[in-house]
Amino acid sequence: MLKIPLSHPYLTSLEKKLVLQVLDGAQLSLGPCLEEFEHRLAEYVGSKYAVAVNSGTSALHLCIRSLNIREGDEVITTPFSFIASANCILYEKARPVFVDIDPETFNIDPAKIEEKINSKTRAILPVHVFGLPCDMARIQLIAGQHNLFVIEDACEALGAKCLLRDPAKIPPLHYHKVGAIGNCGAFGFYPNKQMTTGEGGAVVTDDKRIAASCRSLRNQGRSENSAWLEHIQLGYNYRLSDINCAIGIAQLQKLPTILTLREKVAHCYNQRLALLDEIIAPFQSFSCRRSWFVYVCRLSDDFNANDRNHILQQLRACGIACRDYFPPIHLQPFYVRMFGYKKGDFPIAKHVAERTIALPFFTSMTEEQVDYVCYKLRRIVQKYKSERVTSKARRNGQKLHHPSYIE
Ligand SMILES: *Cc1c(COP(=O)(O)O)cnc(C)c1O
């Protein structure tokens, strides 16, 4: 049986070469690769500064700390995301305030943000879910009107860009890479992301003070020029080693190729799934470029969470890895305990989350692999549907002679 993983890193001999160079040298941390990686990353996203850290979660935490967001403050964000985008707010005892999502893009719905703003609100933390940019023009506008910070969780969206209007320039419309649009942005380099450093992350910003604060906080609260054992504030060890940075330098070099290859795989899926009435393919935008992180399609409204979970099980039985990205954050057990959220609280996030299927998706995925996944998905979904129709008809006392969906 074919076995197809959910994700797979795209590594070549260049990563090995650069890692071996670090091992041959003497500086395994805070060395030249860290500086070079940060420099290249900032250049790639179009920000003035990049500060590399040991995970995307650490990057988000340092954004919150650097903006001095603390107990009593509120940060507006989405419930449809990986848990880290809300946890980073809890780390500083501030409160995540969720806003429901757009049913098509799966990103935070900007039309619902303003009703959640009050005197405690300090920031908006949009997440570019599955690599699709949020409506940053509207989010920046709202933040400006209410004097709020914008922290972009761009951990799933390295290389994604949106068309934004800049009246000072001619022509006024320009592409801006996500992460570099708000006050600061976070990236993650876990092995399932578009590019990896093994573990890793980074903060990008144009603000010199945020960059300096992140550099100090990741390195035990040292200051740029203080003695090694002098600590000017409470910091952390969030450093990223030069070994990881070497992998990052190689990956960044290949990133344009990686993103193009991923776009091709996604296109392959889109073409095949367009023929399936039961499946809604990922949203296609004309005003931005998605950076493909995962390929998440969703079942049509005739299906429920139970159906979806059965379909996931059957895909797995065919050797196809798949996942229910994302169970909403507000329904995670400890959020329910802490805040008393209920199922009806963010109905669109819940409705979408009950029907999504993340299919295998990686840079080196072949057309044959996509074909196999789509072939199996089609058979499973259609048999499941006809079986349901049959059992409903049976309950209604009708006689039908459909084959069972279990082969
Ligand atoms: C991957 C990811 C992160 C960061 O994850 P780490 O494992 O800490 O690198 C943060 N937010 C979102 C939305 C993510 O997908």
The ligand as an SDF file (V2000), in Angstrom:
LIG
                    3D

 15 15  0  0  0  0  0  0  0  0999 V2000
    3.5000   26.7070   13.6350 C   0  0  0  0  0  0  0  0  0  0  0  0
    2.7500   27.8020   14.2320 C   0  0  0  0  0  0  0  0  0  0  0  0
    3.2880   28.5780   15.2850 C   0  0  0  0  0  0  0  0  0  0  0  0
    4.6460   28.3360   15.8830 C   0  0  0  0  0  0  0  0  0  0  0  0
    4.8700   27.0430   16.2280 O   0  0  0  0  0  0  0  0  0  0  0  0
    6.2670   26.5250   16.8550 P   0  0  0  0  0  0  0  0  0  0  0  0
    6.0630   25.0530   16.8780 O   0  0  0  0  0  0  0  0  0  0  0  0
    6.3940   27.1270   18.1960 O   0  0  0  0  0  0  0  0  0  0  0  0
    7.3800   26.9530   15.9570 O   0  0  0  0  0  0  0  0  0  0  0  0
    2.5380   29.6390   15.7350 C   0  0  0  0  0  0  0  0  0  0  0  0
    1.3360   29.9350   15.2220 N   0  0  0  0  0  0  0  0  0  0  0  0
    0.7970   29.2290   14.2200 C   0  0  0  0  0  0  0  0  0  0  0  0
   -0.5360   29.6420   13.6760 C   0  0  0  0  0  0  0  0  0  0  0  0
    1.4660   28.1210   13.7090 C   0  0  0  0  0  0  0  0  0  0  0  0
    0.9210   27.3870   12.7350 O   0  0  0  0  0  0  0  0  0  0  0  0
  1  2  1  0
  2  3  1  0
  2 14  2  0
  3  4  1  0
  3 10  2  0
  4  5  1  0
  5  6  1  0
  6  7  2  0
  6  8  1  0
  6  9  1  0
 10 11  1  0
 11 12  2  0
 12 13  1  0
 12 14  1  0
 14 15  1  0
M  END
$$$$
